[in-house]
């Protein structure tokens, strides 16, 4: 057990116990886990904190027992237990999308493999939504607890998320989807009429002689050619059997065993049952309509997937005549390409490469198409009327007419919202991946994979990447701009490569400083065009101190979620950087933000700030915390008017594909070498810091570093100097704090004095 990996936030809590494994025939694992009081060896109780201990005490005692455990009651945390999913776990280990990756990447909190080895535990901060706490599905079990239970801890972490995150909001859609009120997410479908043929031979005869009996016969004889795998064929055949057997599981099993599809896997133990039983249960759950003896042509329909479907095998799904039915139809048609964000109150649609905010009425057009698709269901209702003497076709036509109204379509879309929810935290969450027109680049390796809607990218670069392209004009531009400084150009390449990622490991901001006509704007324009959606621009005032600014992050910051490169140009002379905000935006702190007319949401900035300026913004802080974040890139080469190439921006943009490859190469270099500042940048930062050091400037102008001076006299001289030279005037207290960092302050009979410092004669 690697208990060192357990987050410090949990270790600080006094909620720790040990546990022992006891044989238990009733448990599918063969054991039950009993919590133990680390101090006494007696049993621990979830409602009695006196039977728990601190982490160190429990850890020391754990060697005497099976292991270490964590009680949730009163901790402010909750746990998510996903178990009995060996196949899903293997998919997760292989980097594939699935249930486990959905939970891990949505919650983004500390995750470890469970003791059973067939699932995971996720521990989060926050509150669970109302509803059930436990749900068993055919494919595995889900449990969520914030009290009355304990987790066996392994320390065997299995994700990149090593901290405890507040998941009060992000757990809601997962809870609704997999647990809800503790029942199945949707009610069992109504199957009518329910009728079962008497014998297996009757079923075989009816099924094989039906209008589309060829598909049934092929599967019964073991023909897999219409399906991608044996398992797909198994499920397709079981769906047919459910129709003909009236969802009688015994008859379905008997018929399957007599078919050419039967194999050893059918009886293989799986998730406390068998593969065959799971397949039958799934088929029954998917079946809405069963065989009716009144059907003259035995032309049946099934509501299963499209594997093996042919024109002779129609599978028309029927829906209720209300808003819920219309919403279900919409989701079946378009559920994979549309999402609704309650936080932003906006629809998102997928355009085959990225998810886009719907500002063009895409959701409304999908609603139109969903209504138009209703016409395909008329035949099914006509058959039902003929078979059962009903007027369902007439009722359905009336419902179709009503559904075409604007009011009904709005009601449909309103009902669809909770079927396709998405949180801001689910979008653009892969920090070391980049979405491009040609696919998704893994920035750790440079490998390219296909677009994937389940990764929820809302941004994309403007150009593809090409390994064959080169960019001689761009390289020449850099050499001219930076006077051939190879170290500086290599640093620029790595800094841009770092900016491609969502990492903020370097915790820095880039300031491009120099007088006019030196390439700053051209440089940023080209880079911004390459980054495409990943680039954003802000007003310089956003990160400056403003007299009317409150403590809240404004909407200018809120729209930067998911951006990688943020540019800003030309702050006014004499403005002062909001140092606290700059530290927050360049670090790993979570920012609470709100877009205009939207709800608040939290995100961790992943953008890198690039500000071009002719005037250095004022920095008053003298601590390392602010100055280590400043990377001042000098643009010192001014271009004469007669040598300015007005077509240069167009020439550079013609090389954007190659420039993109150059920046990606820079990302690889950054990961290999880091982002150490070259001499030119170091010297620029040192000069900048000296210019911002008001105390040093005052001492240089007005003092000798010898003798002594009264503190009151020194502050009066500083105040006069600051006013005369239009310098920053700090308070007496602030002045005293800064001086005390450099000179000794002593108290004498005449008051406080600084030693080693005196005023020049004129003062």
ChimeraX attribute file (.defattr): number of C-alpha atoms within 10 A of each C-alpha:
attribute: neighborCount
match mode: 1-to-1
recipient: residues
	/A:1	10
	/A:2	10
	/A:3	14
	/A:4	10
	/A:5	15
	/A:6	20
	/A:7	15
	/A:8	13
	/A:9	10
	/A:10	18
	/A:11	16
	/A:12	12
	/A:13	16
	/A:14	20
	/A:15	24
	/A:16	31
	/A:17	35
	/A:18	32
	/A:19	28
	/A:20	19
	/A:21	14
	/A:22	12
	/A:23	11
	/A:24	12
	/A:25	10
	/A:26	9
	/A:27	9
	/A:28	11
	/A:29	12
	/A:30	11
	/A:31	14
	/A:32	15
	/A:33	17
	/A:34	18
	/A:35	29
	/A:36	27
	/A:37	21
	/A:38	27
	/A:39	17
	/A:40	11
	/A:41	16
	/A:42	11
	/A:43	17
	/A:44	25
	/A:45	19
	/A:46	21
	/A:47	15
	/A:48	9
	/A:49	16
	/A:50	13
	/A:51	21
	/A:52	28
	/A:53	21
	/A:54	16
	/A:55	22
	/A:56	13
	/A:57	16
	/A:58	25
	/A:59	19
	/A:60	12
	/A:61	20
	/A:62	19
	/A:63	11
	/A:64	13
	/A:65	15
	/A:66	16
	/A:67	22
	/A:68	27
	/A:69	26
	/A:70	27
	/A:71	28
	/A:72	22
	/A:73	19
	/A:74	16
	/A:75	16
	/A:76	14
	/A:77	23
	/A:78	26
	/A:79	23
	/A:80	24
	/A:81	19
	/A:82	22
	/A:83	25
	/A:84	24
	/A:85	20
	/A:86	17
	/A:87	14
	/A:88	21
	/A:89	23
	/A:90	15
	/A:91	16
	/A:92	18
	/A:93	14
	/A:94	9
	/A:95	10
	/A:96	13
	/A:97	16
	/A:98	15
	/A:99	16
	/A:100	21
	/A:101	18
	/A:102	16
	/A:103	19
	/A:104	20
	/A:105	18
	/A:106	21
	/A:107	26
	/A:108	25
	/A:109	22
	/A:110	23
	/A:111	27
	/A:112	22
	/A:113	22
	/A:114	22
	/A:115	17
	/A:116	12
	/A:117	12
	/A:118	17
	/A:119	23
	/A:120	24
	/A:121	25
	/A:122	25
	/A:123	28
	/A:124	25
	/A:125	20
	/A:126	18
	/A:127	17
	/A:128	23
	/A:129	16
	/A:130	11
	/A:131	13
	/A:132	18
	/A:133	18
	/A:134	19
	/A:135	18
	/A:136	16
	/A:137	12
	/A:138	15
	/A:139	15
	/A:140	18
	/A:141	18
	/A:142	18
	/A:143	18
	/A:144	23
	/A:145	21
	/A:146	23
	/A:147	17
	/A:148	12
	/A:149	17
	/A:150	25
	/A:151	25
	/A:152	22
	/A:153	23
	/A:154	19
	/A:155	20
	/A:156	18
	/A:157	20
	/A:158	18
	/A:159	17
	/A:160	12
	/A:161	16
	/A:162	17
	/A:163	19
	/A:164	22
	/A:165	16
	/A:166	20
	/A:167	20
	/A:168	16
	/A:169	16
	/A:170	19
	/A:171	20
	/A:172	17
	/A:173	19
	/A:174	16
	/A:175	24
	/A:176	18
	/A:177	12
	/A:178	21
	/A:179	23
	/A:180	21
	/A:181	15
	/A:182	15
	/A:183	15
	/A:184	14
	/A:185	12
	/A:186	8
	/A:187	8
	/A:188	12
	/A:189	12
	/A:190	11
	/A:191	15
	/A:192	12
	/A:193	15
	/A:194	16
	/A:195	17
	/A:196	20
	/A:197	17
	/A:198	10
	/A:199	10
	/A:200	16
	/A:201	11
	/A:202	12
	/A:203	19
	/A:204	19
	/A:205	11
	/A:206	17
	/A:207	25
	/A:208	16
	/A:209	15
	/A:210	15
	/A:211	15
	/A:212	20
	/A:213	19
	/A:214	15
	/A:215	21
	/A:216	19
	/A:217	17
	/A:218	16
	/A:219	23
	/A:220	22
	/A:221	13
	/A:222	16
	/A:223	16
	/A:224	19
	/A:225	12
	/A:226	15
	/A:227	16
	/A:228	11
	/A:229	10
	/A:230	15
	/A:231	16
	/A:232	16
	/A:233	21
	/A:234	23
	/A:235	20
	/A:236	24
	/A:237	25
	/A:238	27
	/A:239	27
	/A:240	25
	/A:241	29
	/A:242	28
	/A:243	27
	/A:244	28
	/A:245	27
	/A:246	23
	/A:247	28
	/A:248	16
	/A:249	18
	/A:250	12
	/A:251	21
	/A:252	23
	/A:253	17
	/A:254	11
	/A:255	19
	/A:256	22
	/A:257	15
	/A:258	12
	/A:259	15
	/A:260	14
	/A:261	19
	/A:262	17
	/A:263	13
	/A:264	8
	/A:265	12
	/A:266	19
	/A:267	13
	/A:268	13
	/A:269	12
	/A:270	17
	/A:271	18
	/A:272	11
	/A:273	12
	/A:274	14
	/A:275	18
	/A:276	24
	/A:277	19
	/A:278	17
	/A:279	21
	/A:280	25
	/A:281	17
	/A:282	17
	/A:283	25
	/A:284	23
	/A:285	17
	/A:286	17
	/A:287	24
	/A:288	22
	/A:289	23
	/A:290	24
	/A:291	28
	/A:292	20
	/A:293	14
	/A:294	11
	/A:295	14
	/A:296	10
	/A:297	11
	/A:298	18
	/A:299	16
	/A:300	23
	/A:301	20
	/A:302	21
	/A:303	17
	/A:304	19
	/A:305	13
	/A:306	10
	/A:307	13
	/A:308	15
	/A:309	15
	/A:310	12
	/A:311	7
	/A:312	12
	/A:313	17
	/A:314	16
	/A:315	17
	/A:316	16
	/A:317	17
	/A:318	17
	/A:319	15
	/A:320	13
	/A:321	14
	/A:322	14
	/A:323	19
	/A:324	16
	/A:325	15
	/A:326	27
	/A:327	26
	/A:328	20
	/A:329	23
	/A:330	23
	/A:331	21
	/A:332	12
	/A:333	15
	/A:334	18
	/A:335	16
	/A:336	13
	/A:337	17
	/A:338	25
	/A:339	27
	/A:340	24
	/A:341	17
	/A:342	16
	/A:343	17
	/A:344	18
	/A:345	11
	/A:346	14
	/A:347	22
	/A:348	22
	/A:349	23
	/A:350	19
	/A:351	11
	/A:352	11
	/A:353	21
	/A:354	21
	/A:355	24
	/A:356	19
	/A:357	18
	/A:358	17
	/A:359	11
	/A:360	9
	/A:361	12
	/A:362	17
	/A:363	21
	/A:364	16
	/A:365	11
	/A:366	18
	/A:367	28
	/A:368	17
	/A:369	14
	/A:370	24
	/A:371	22
	/A:372	13
	/A:373	14
	/A:374	18
	/A:375	12
	/A:376	11
	/A:377	16
	/A:378	18
	/A:379	12
	/A:380	19
	/A:381	20
	/A:382	17
	/A:383	16
	/A:384	16
	/A:385	15
	/A:386	16
	/A:387	14
	/A:388	13
	/A:389	10
	/A:390	14
	/A:391	13
	/A:392	18
	/A:393	19
	/A:394	14
	/A:395	12
	/A:396	20
	/A:397	16
	/A:398	12
	/A:399	16
	/A:400	19
	/A:401	11
	/A:402	15
	/A:403	25
	/A:404	15
	/A:405	13
	/A:406	13
	/A:407	10
	/A:408	18
	/A:409	22
	/A:410	15
	/A:411	17
	/A:412	25
	/A:413	20
	/A:414	15
	/A:415	18
	/A:416	24
	/A:417	20
	/A:418	16
	/A:419	17
	/A:420	19
	/A:421	17
	/A:422	23
	/A:423	18
	/A:424	19
	/A:425	19
	/A:426	18
	/A:427	18
	/A:428	20
	/A:429	20
	/A:430	17
	/A:431	16
	/A:432	14
	/A:433	21
	/A:434	24
	/A:435	28
	/A:436	23
	/A:437	16
	/A:438	17
	/A:439	18
	/A:440	21
	/A:441	20
	/A:442	17
	/A:443	22
	/A:444	12
	/A:445	11
	/A:446	16
	/A:447	11
	/A:448	17
	/A:449	12
	/A:450	13
	/A:451	19
	/A:452	15
	/A:453	18
	/A:454	14
	/A:455	19
	/A:456	21
	/A:457	24
	/A:458	21
	/A:459	23
	/A:460	22
	/A:461	21
	/A:462	19
	/A:463	19
	/A:464	17
	/A:465	22
	/A:466	14
	/A:467	10
	/A:468	8
	/A:469	15
	/A:470	17
	/A:471	17
	/A:472	13
	/A:473	16
	/A:474	23
	/A:475	16
	/A:476	12
	/A:477	17
	/A:478	19
	/A:479	15
	/A:480	16
	/A:481	21
	/A:482	21
	/A:483	14
	/A:484	14
	/A:485	15
	/A:486	13
	/A:487	14
	/A:488	21
	/A:489	18
	/A:490	15
	/A:491	21
	/A:492	19
	/A:493	21
	/A:494	27
	/A:495	23
	/A:496	24
	/A:497	23
	/A:498	29
	/A:499	27
	/A:500	29
	/A:501	25
	/A:502	24
	/A:503	19
	/A:504	20
	/A:505	12
	/A:506	16
	/A:507	19
	/A:508	21
	/A:509	21
	/A:510	17
	/A:511	22
	/A:512	22
	/A:513	21
	/A:514	20
	/A:515	15
	/A:516	15
	/A:517	16
	/A:518	21
	/A:519	22
	/A:520	22
	/A:521	17
	/A:522	15
	/A:523	18
	/A:524	18
	/A:525	15
	/A:526	18
	/A:527	21
	/A:528	20
	/A:529	17
	/A:530	23
	/A:531	26
	/A:532	17
	/A:533	19
	/A:534	26
	/A:535	24
	/A:536	20
	/A:537	17
	/A:538	17
	/A:539	13
	/A:540	19
	/A:541	16
	/A:542	18
	/A:543	20
	/A:544	19
	/A:545	16
	/A:546	13
	/A:547	6
	/A:548	5
	/A:549	11
	/A:550	8
	/A:551	6
	/A:552	10
	/A:553	16
	/A:554	16
	/A:555	15
	/A:556	16
	/A:557	18
	/A:558	20
	/A:559	15
	/A:560	21
	/A:561	21
	/A:562	27
	/A:563	25
	/A:564	27
	/A:565	26
	/A:566	20
	/A:567	22
	/A:568	20
	/A:569	19
	/A:570	16
	/A:571	21
	/A:572	14
	/A:573	12
	/A:574	10
	/A:575	17
	/A:576	18
	/A:577	22
	/A:578	18
	/A:579	19
	/A:580	13
	/A:581	17
	/A:582	19
	/A:583	17
	/A:584	15
	/A:585	24
	/A:586	22
	/A:587	19
	/A:588	16
	/A:589	12
	/A:590	12
	/A:591	19
	/A:592	15
	/A:593	22
	/A:594	21
	/A:595	17
	/A:596	13
	/A:597	10
	/A:598	14
	/A:599	12
	/A:600	13
	/A:601	17
	/A:602	15
	/A:603	18
	/A:604	20
	/A:605	24
	/A:606	26
	/A:607	27
	/A:608	28
	/A:609	22
	/A:610	22
	/A:611	23
	/A:612	25
	/A:613	22
	/A:614	17
	/A:615	15
	/A:616	23
	/A:617	21
	/A:618	21
	/A:619	18
	/A:620	17
	/A:621	15
	/A:622	13
	/A:623	8
	/A:624	8
	/A:625	13
	/A:626	17
	/A:627	17
	/A:628	13
	/A:629	17
	/A:630	20
	/A:631	18
	/A:632	24
	/A:633	26
	/A:634	21
	/A:635	20
	/A:636	16
	/A:637	16
	/A:638	15
	/A:639	15
	/A:640	9
	/A:641	8
	/A:642	6
	/A:643	7
	/A:644	12
	/A:645	10
	/A:646	8
	/A:647	8
	/A:648	14
	/A:649	15
	/A:650	11
	/A:651	13
	/A:652	22
	/A:653	18
	/A:654	14
	/A:655	18
	/A:656	25
	/A:657	20
	/A:658	24
	/A:659	26
	/A:660	28
	/A:661	22
	/A:662	23
	/A:663	23
	/A:664	24
	/A:665	17
	/A:666	23
	/A:667	26
	/A:668	18
	/A:669	19
	/A:670	20
	/A:671	14
	/A:672	10
	/A:673	10
	/A:674	16
	/A:675	17
	/A:676	13
	/A:677	18
	/A:678	17
	/A:679	12
	/A:680	15
	/A:681	18
	/A:682	16
	/A:683	15
	/A:684	17
	/A:685	21
	/A:686	13
	/A:687	13
	/A:688	18
	/A:689	18
	/A:690	13
	/A:691	14
	/A:692	20
	/A:693	17
	/A:694	19
	/A:695	16
	/A:696	14
	/A:697	15
	/A:698	17
	/A:699	16
	/A:700	11
	/A:701	11
	/A:702	18
	/A:703	19
	/A:704	15
	/A:705	14
	/A:706	12
	/A:707	11
	/A:708	18
	/A:709	18
	/A:710	20
	/A:711	21
	/A:712	13
	/A:713	13
	/A:714	21
	/A:715	17
	/A:716	13
	/A:717	16
	/A:718	22
	/A:719	18
	/A:720	13
	/A:721	18
	/A:722	17
	/A:723	11
	/A:724	9
	/A:725	9
	/A:726	9
	/A:727	15
	/A:728	16
	/A:729	15
	/A:730	17
	/A:731	11
	/A:732	14
	/A:733	10
	/A:734	11
	/A:735	17
	/A:736	17
	/A:737	11
	/A:738	13
	/A:739	16
	/A:740	12
	/A:741	9
	/A:742	12
	/A:743	14
	/A:744	13
	/A:745	19
	/A:746	13
	/A:747	11
	/A:748	9
	/A:749	5
	/A:750	7
	/A:751	10
	/A:752	14
	/A:753	21
	/A:754	22
	/A:755	17
	/A:756	15
	/A:757	20
	/A:758	21
	/A:759	20
	/A:760	12
	/A:761	8
	/A:762	5
	/A:763	14
